[in-house]
Each structure stands twice: as C-alpha cells, then as structure tokens.
Amino acid sequence: MQFIDQARIAVKAGRGGDGIVAFRREKYVPAGGPSGGDGGRGGDVLLVADANLQTLLDFKYKRIFAADDGRRGGPNRCTGASGQPLLIKVPCGTEVRDARTGILLGDLTAAGDELLVALGGRGGLGNAHYLSNRNRAPEKCTEGKEGEEWQLQLELKLLAEVGIIGLPNAGKSTLISVLSAARPKIADYPFTTLVPNLGVVRRPSGDGTVFADIPGLIAGAAQGAGLGHDFLRHIERTRLLIHLIDAGADDVVADFQVVTRELEAYGHGLTERPRLVALNKIELLDEAELADRLQQLEQHLSSDGREVLTISAASNRHLDRLLAAVWQELGINVD
C-alpha cells in the first residue's frame, strides 16, 4: 500500500430543488388555490475520520466529490426530497485546509469526528408561499440555490506519542522492529526507510503506545533536501522524541547538531519537545571508543543536563533502559 499523506480534492454540495407553481383542482373545493410545494434541500458534504484508514491513497484516484441535489417540489404543498449527505472517509489525524487561502478548517483526530465542508443549497419556494389577500392566485415560484463548492487541501499527520528521529542509517527502523510488531525495510545503506512506519509498543500496564519511525533527516531537510522534509509534519503531534545517533559515526556531536538544526528550521515547537538521546550500534565499538563517544556527547549536552543512553537495537542491549526512560517521560507508571 502506498503511503500518501497529502491530497487536494474538490467538493460540491447538492443544489436545492426548485419550487413549483400548482393549483388545487379538487371536487367539492370551491375556491381552490395555490398548492405548489417547496424544493428539497441539497445534500451536504462531510469528512469523517475512520480508524481503519492509514493513508490518503484513495484521493489519488478520485478527487472530485459531489453530493446529491434536492428534488423539486410537488403539488398539494408536497416538499421535494432532500439530497442525501455525502460522507467522505479520511484517516484519523487529517488536517483540512482551504486550498486557496491555507486557512485551517478542521482537524479530525479521533475516530468518528465529522467536519462539514460544504453546505447544501436551500430549496426553492412553491407558489403556495406567495398567497396573500391581494394575490389569491400567485404564479410565482423560486429556483433552488446552488450548493457550496470548495477546493480542499488534506494533510495527514500521524497520531503517535513517540517519534524516532535521526540521520539516515542510524538504526531507527531496526529499533521499531525490535520494540514492536512493525516490519519496516532494513538494510545497511542510507534512506532505506522511504515512508514513516508505525509500531505499537506494549506498556507495562498492558496497553499500547504508538511509536513512529521517521525517515532520516539530512542537512537542509527543512528546506527540502532529502526525504525527511516530507515527513517532519508527522512528529508535530508526538509527545516525546527519541533521537538516535550512530555510535560508529566519525563525529557524533556533529550528527546530533545536524538533526537539531533541522528541527529548529522547521519550527512548530519541535526543539522544545522532550527528547531522549541514544547512542545506537554500541556493539560496533570497544569500551574505550564507546566511552570517548559518550563523553563527547555528554559534554555537548551538559548545559541542559540531558542524559545520553547507550543501546544496541540489533543485539537488543539496554532497550529496557530506553523504554523505562520513555515511560518516565510520558508519565506512565511502571509498577
């Protein structure tokens, strides 16, 4: 399944039905009179969040959505049938904006959330509405109104509590595959991960916490370089970030700074988000080399008192310490 997290669609609500001109022609009704009914209301267009959807792929193939029109009125003051509302299903976490102005119209985060995006047109009036003492036989009716029509920009932002970030090939996919049942592509070359991966990690209480593996960031990602800029939006909703650094890198401090600068350039408060820093792939180093890398990072981070964890996702070493730190940051009781 393709991961599509942006889409542009056109929606049009239904047109209201026309009113009609009609007169009563009944036996034993001496005066008769106007009896034209009103037109039905046009159908609305609503977006509905569906927990079973994970991508905006459906909107790649269908981009124009129109609700049913209302039916015209009938004789004997019968109102025409209203158009059925059109319900468009979107994944949870979808932001909806006006494509022309960029104004945020709504944010569908929970299953069942609804957003009215186009209002159906009002039905026209039949001639029965124009009866008066001065006009006993009106021959006037009105047409139904057109429904609203909008161009919408849909943007999916994954709903994950923990985001795993880092340079390409830092071991993010390996970590999420070990901690959860997620099975992302893993290989020994950069940019193996081309789309975000979600995994559910079991808490000590038994329920799950959603982790997201974000494709690797490189210098200039916030301005469009590499792949990471396409997916930075997916960590906007996270409560905690795990910053993975390859312990075998030539300069672990420089690697840390590259990702930090990209978070600052992107904005949206990502640098203020709680962040755990972890040296990964420690199985590649001897004790002296590891101690040296660890000291470099700790000296760089000494100003904010941030602890550096050492782990090996591939050999499953010290991951319990990492998870304990995650639960503590999230305020989850581990007893």
N, C-alpha and C positions, 0 to 999 in steps of 0.2 A: 504494500500500500504506500503510495506517495504521501510525503508529509508536505502539505500546503498550508501555510499559516497566514496568507494574505489573499484577499479576493475583492473584486469590485463587482457589484450587482446593481441592476435596475429593478425597482419595484413600482407597481402601479396598482392603486386601489380601484375597485369597481365603480363604474358610473351609475348614478342613480337612475331609476326608471322614470319614464315620462308619465305625467298625469294625463287624463283623457277627458274629452267632452262627451257626456252621455246624458240622456233624459229618460225619466221613467215613462213607460208606456204600459201601464198595468190596468187590467179591468177593475172597475169599482174604485179607482183612484182618480177622482175628478180633476184635480189640479195638476197632477204630475209634478214635474220639477227636475232640476239638475241632479244627477246621481253619479257623475264621473269620479272615480277613485284616484287616490294618490299613487305615485310610483314607489316601488320599493327602494330601500337604501342600498348603495353599492357595498360590496364586501371589503372589509379592512384587510391589511397585510400585517402580520405579526411575526416576529422572530421568537423562537422558543429554544431554550437551552436543553440539550439532550446529552445525558451522561454516557450514552453508547457511542458517541461520535468523538474522534480524536484529531480530526483534520478537516480543513475546508475543501477537500478534494472535490466534493460534489459540485462546487461552484465553478470548477474549471470547465465543466461540460455544459452547465446551464447557468446563464447569467441574467436572464430576464424573467421576472415573475409578475403575474397579473392575477388579481382576484376577480371573482365573478361579478358581472353587472347586476343591478336590480331589475326586476321585471316591471313593465308598465302597469298602470292601474287598470281596474276593470269596472264594468257598470255596477249599479246598486252599491256605490260607495266602497267597492272592494279594493283594498290596498294590494299592490303588487308584491310578490315575494321579494325579500331582501337577498342580496348576494351572499353566498357563503364566505366567511373569513378564510383567508389563505394563511396557513401556519407553515413557516419555514424553519426547519430544524437546523441548529448550529451547535458546535461543541461548547461545553462549559468553558468559560474563560474568554469568550469572544467580545471584543470591543467593537462598537458600531459608531461610525462617524459619517457625517455628511461629506461626500466625496469632493464637493466643490469648495467648501469652507474649512473642512477639517474639524468642525465642531463635534465634540463627543455627544452622541445622542443617548447612549446607554452602555452598560457593561453587564453582560449575562454571565454570572459566576456560579450560580447554583442550579442544579437540575430543576427544570420546571419554570425557571424565570422567563417572563414574557416581556416583549418590548413592542409597542405599537409603532410601526414605522411609516404607515400610510393610511390615512383615514378615508373611508369610502364616501362617495358623493351622496348628497341628500336627494331623496326622490322628489320629483315634480308634483305640483298640486293639481288635482282634478277640478272640474268646473263647479263641483258641489261647494268648494271653499269660497266661491265668489258670489253666492246667493245673498241678496240684500233686498231691502224694501224697495229700492229704486231699480233693481235689476232682478227680475223674477226668473229670467231665463238666460243666465250668462253662458256665453260660448267661449270662455277663456280658460286656458289651462297653461301650465308651465312645463318646461323640459327639466329632466333630471340634471344635477350638477356632475361635473367630471370629478373622479376620484383623484387624490393626491398622487403625485409621481415624483420619485426621488432616486438619485444616484447615491449608493451607499458603499463605503469602504469598510470591509470586515477585516479585523486583525485578531488573530488568536494568540493569547499569552497563556502558556501552560500554567496549570494550577499545581505547583509543587512547593512544599515547605522548605526543602533544602536543594540548593543548586551547586553542582560540582563544576568548577571553572579551572582554567589553567592553559598553558601553552599547548600546541599540538604535541601528541605523543607523551603527555605527562602521566598517562595511566588512568584517565577518567573513566573510560569505558570498562576497563578491567575492574576498577573499584565497584562500579554499579552492578556489574555482572556477578561479583562475589557477594555483595551485600543483599542483592535482591534476585528475583527470577528473570530480570531483564537479560536479553541475549543480543547485545549490540555487536556489530562487526569489530573484531580486534585484530590488529596486525602491527608489525614492527616498522611502520612508516607513518609520517605525519598525515593529518587530515583523513584518518580512517573513518572518523565519525562525520557524516555529512548532514545529519539531522539530529535534533535533540532526542534523547532517549529517556523514557520514564521508567522508574522501578519502584516498587513498594517494599520498604524495609520494615520488618516487624519490630515493634516497640517491645520493651519488657512487659508492658501491660497486655500484650497480645494483639492489639490493633495495629494498623499500618501507618507509616509516614511516607509520603511520596518524595522521592529524590529525582532530580533531573540532571542528566549529563549533557552539558552544553558544548557544542563543537568548539575546537581550540581557537583561542584568540591569538592574534599576532599584532605587532606594532602597526598602528594605523587602522585597526579594525573598526573603531568608532567612526572613521571617515570613509569606510567602505572597503578596506583591504581584507583579503582572505575571505573566510566564511563566517567568522564569529559575529560580524556586524549584523548579519541577517537574523541572529538568534539572541542577541543581548536582551531583546524585549522579554524573553521567556524567563529571565531571572528577576524581572521587576516585581513580581508577586511573592518571591521567596522570602522567608523569614531569616534564613541563615545561608551563608556561602561557605563551601569547603574549597579552599584554594590549594590545588595540588601542584607541587613543584618536583621536577625530575631531579633526584639526588645526584644523578650522574652528569648533570649539566656542567659546563665549564664555569659558569658564574650564576649561582643560584639567586644571589641578590638582584642581579640584572633581570633574570627571568621574573622574579616577583614584581619588580618595578614596571616591567612592560605591561603586565596584566592590570596592575593598579592604575597606571596612566590611562589605559583604555576605559576602565570603569569611570574614572574622573571625567574623561572626554565625553562619554555617553551621558553622564548625569543621572537624573531620576533618583538621586539619593543612594546609588549603589555603593559608594565608598563609605557611607555611614551604616550600611547593613552589617550586622555581626558577621565576622569572618574567621573561620578556623584555618590555620596554615599548616600544611602537612607535607613533609619530605617523603616522597614515594620512591620506590625501587631501591630501598636500602640494601637489598640482597646483592646489589652490584658493587658495593663498596666494602672495604675492610673497616675496622673500628676507627683507625686513625683518620682515614679520609672522611668518614661519616661525621666524626667529632669536629673536623675542620669545617665542613659544610654547615653543620648545625650551629657552630659558633658564629660563622659569618651572618647567618640569617638572624640569630638571636640578637646580635649587636645592632643590626639594622632595625630591628623591631623593638629594641629596648625602650624607646621613647613612649610607646603606647602599652608596654607591658604585655604584649601578645605572646602567648606560648607557641612554640613550634613542636608539632608532633612528628614522630618518625614512624612510617608504616611501610609495609610491602603488600600491595594488593595481590600481586601474583602469587606470593607464598603465604598469604593470609596471616601476616605477622602484625601484631599490635592493633588490629582492627577493632578489638573490643575497647581499647582506649579511645580510639577515634569516635566510636558510637557513644561511649559514655560522655564524651565532651559534647557531642551533638545533643543528646538528651538533656544535658545540663543547660545548654544554651537555649533550648526550646522550652525549658521549664517543665520537663516531663519527669515524673517521679520514677526512679528505677528500682525502688524497694518492692 
